[in-house]
Amino acid sequence: MAQGSSSRQSPSQPAFKGLAWIGGLVATLAAAAIGAVLAVFFAATVVVIALMSSALLALAGLAMRARRTVRARAPSDPNLIEARNVGGHSWVAYGWHDRA
Protein backbone atom coordinates (compact mmCIF):
# COMPACT_ATOMS: atom_id res chain seq x y z
CA MET A 1 0.00 0.00 0.00
CA ALA A 2 1.31 3.47 -0.92
CA GLN A 3 1.86 5.98 1.77
CA GLY A 4 -0.38 9.10 1.71
CA SER A 5 -3.14 7.53 -0.40
CA SER A 6 -6.39 9.46 -0.31
CA SER A 7 -8.66 6.45 -0.76
CA ARG A 8 -8.60 5.75 2.94
CA GLN A 9 -10.24 8.17 5.41
CA SER A 10 -9.94 8.10 9.14
CA PRO A 11 -13.15 8.07 11.16
CA SER A 12 -12.39 11.44 12.82
CA GLN A 13 -12.07 13.36 9.53
CA PRO A 14 -15.77 14.43 9.22
CA ALA A 15 -15.52 16.22 12.57
CA PHE A 16 -12.48 18.17 11.41
CA LYS A 17 -14.20 18.92 8.13
CA GLY A 18 -17.05 20.73 9.93
CA LEU A 19 -14.59 22.52 12.19
CA ALA A 20 -12.52 23.60 9.19
CA TRP A 21 -15.67 24.88 7.48
CA ILE A 22 -16.57 26.98 10.52
CA GLY A 23 -13.00 28.28 10.77
CA GLY A 24 -13.06 29.21 7.08
CA LEU A 25 -16.37 31.03 7.56
CA VAL A 26 -15.00 32.99 10.54
CA ALA A 27 -11.84 33.91 8.58
CA THR A 28 -13.94 35.02 5.59
CA LEU A 29 -16.15 37.22 7.79
CA ALA A 30 -13.11 38.73 9.50
CA ALA A 31 -11.47 39.48 6.14
CA ALA A 32 -14.69 41.06 4.84
CA ALA A 33 -15.01 43.23 7.97
CA ILE A 34 -11.39 44.39 7.75
CA GLY A 35 -11.85 45.12 4.04
CA ALA A 36 -14.96 47.19 4.77
CA VAL A 37 -13.17 49.20 7.45
CA LEU A 38 -10.21 49.85 5.14
CA ALA A 39 -12.55 50.88 2.31
CA VAL A 40 -14.28 53.42 4.57
CA PHE A 41 -10.92 54.71 5.81
CA PHE A 42 -9.53 55.23 2.32
CA ALA A 43 -12.78 56.82 1.11
CA ALA A 44 -12.60 59.28 4.00
CA THR A 45 -8.98 59.99 3.11
CA VAL A 46 -9.95 60.80 -0.47
CA VAL A 47 -12.71 63.12 0.76
CA VAL A 48 -10.30 64.97 3.07
CA ILE A 49 -7.76 65.37 0.26
CA ALA A 50 -10.49 66.70 -2.05
CA LEU A 51 -11.63 69.22 0.57
CA MET A 52 -8.09 70.41 1.23
CA SER A 53 -7.32 70.80 -2.47
CA SER A 54 -10.54 72.74 -3.09
CA ALA A 55 -9.72 75.04 -0.16
CA LEU A 56 -6.23 75.53 -1.59
CA LEU A 57 -7.66 76.40 -5.01
CA ALA A 58 -10.16 78.81 -3.44
CA LEU A 59 -7.41 80.58 -1.51
CA ALA A 60 -5.23 80.76 -4.61
CA GLY A 61 -8.15 82.31 -6.52
CA LEU A 62 -8.69 84.87 -3.79
CA ALA A 63 -4.99 85.69 -3.77
CA MET A 64 -4.96 86.19 -7.53
CA ARG A 65 -8.03 88.42 -7.33
CA ALA A 66 -6.46 90.48 -4.54
CA ARG A 67 -3.26 90.79 -6.53
CA ARG A 68 -5.14 92.15 -9.55
CA THR A 69 -7.15 94.66 -7.54
CA VAL A 70 -4.21 96.19 -5.71
CA ARG A 71 -3.33 99.53 -7.22
CA ALA A 72 -0.03 101.30 -6.83
CA ARG A 73 -0.30 104.37 -4.66
CA ALA A 74 0.52 107.67 -6.27
CA PRO A 75 3.61 109.30 -4.79
CA SER A 76 2.91 112.27 -2.55
CA ASP A 77 5.92 114.20 -3.88
CA PRO A 78 5.58 115.18 -7.57
CA ASN A 79 9.38 115.10 -7.98
CA LEU A 80 9.58 111.38 -7.17
CA ILE A 81 9.68 108.82 -9.95
CA GLU A 82 8.77 105.15 -9.79
CA ALA A 83 11.52 102.53 -10.14
CA ARG A 84 11.25 98.75 -10.14
CA ASN A 85 13.86 96.11 -9.59
CA VAL A 86 14.07 93.89 -12.67
CA GLY A 87 16.59 91.47 -11.22
CA GLY A 88 19.87 91.67 -9.39
CA HIS A 89 21.18 95.24 -9.33
CA SER A 90 19.14 96.39 -12.35
CA TRP A 91 16.38 98.94 -11.93
CA VAL A 92 13.96 100.50 -14.43
CA ALA A 93 12.48 103.96 -13.81
CA TYR A 94 9.02 104.92 -15.04
CA GLY A 95 7.41 108.29 -15.45
CA TRP A 96 10.55 110.43 -15.58
CA HIS A 97 10.12 111.22 -19.30
CA ASP A 98 6.54 112.52 -18.72
CA ARG A 99 7.78 115.41 -16.60
CA ALA A 100 8.00 118.81 -18.24
ChimeraX attribute file (.defattr): number of C-alpha atoms within 10 A of each C-alpha:
attribute: neighborCount
match mode: 1-to-1
recipient: residues
	/A:1	4
	/A:2	5
	/A:3	5
	/A:4	7
	/A:5	8
	/A:6	7
	/A:7	5
	/A:8	7
	/A:9	9
	/A:10	6
	/A:11	7
	/A:12	8
	/A:13	10
	/A:14	11
	/A:15	9
	/A:16	10
	/A:17	11
	/A:18	11
	/A:19	12
	/A:20	12
	/A:21	11
	/A:22	12
	/A:23	12
	/A:24	12
	/A:25	12
	/A:26	12
	/A:27	12
	/A:28	12
	/A:29	12
	/A:30	12
	/A:31	12
	/A:32	12
	/A:33	12
	/A:34	11
	/A:35	12
	/A:36	11
	/A:37	12
	/A:38	12
	/A:39	12
	/A:40	11
	/A:41	12
	/A:42	11
	/A:43	12
	/A:44	12
	/A:45	12
	/A:46	12
	/A:47	12
	/A:48	12
	/A:49	12
	/A:50	12
	/A:51	12
	/A:52	12
	/A:53	12
	/A:54	12
	/A:55	12
	/A:56	12
	/A:57	12
	/A:58	12
	/A:59	12
	/A:60	12
	/A:61	12
	/A:62	12
	/A:63	12
	/A:64	11
	/A:65	11
	/A:66	11
	/A:67	10
	/A:68	9
	/A:69	9
	/A:70	8
	/A:71	8
	/A:72	6
	/A:73	6
	/A:74	10
	/A:75	10
	/A:76	7
	/A:77	7
	/A:78	8
	/A:79	8
	/A:80	11
	/A:81	14
	/A:82	11
	/A:83	12
	/A:84	10
	/A:85	10
	/A:86	9
	/A:87	8
	/A:88	6
	/A:89	6
	/A:90	8
	/A:91	11
	/A:92	10
	/A:93	11
	/A:94	11
	/A:95	10
	/A:96	12
	/A:97	8
	/A:98	6
	/A:99	8
	/A:100	4
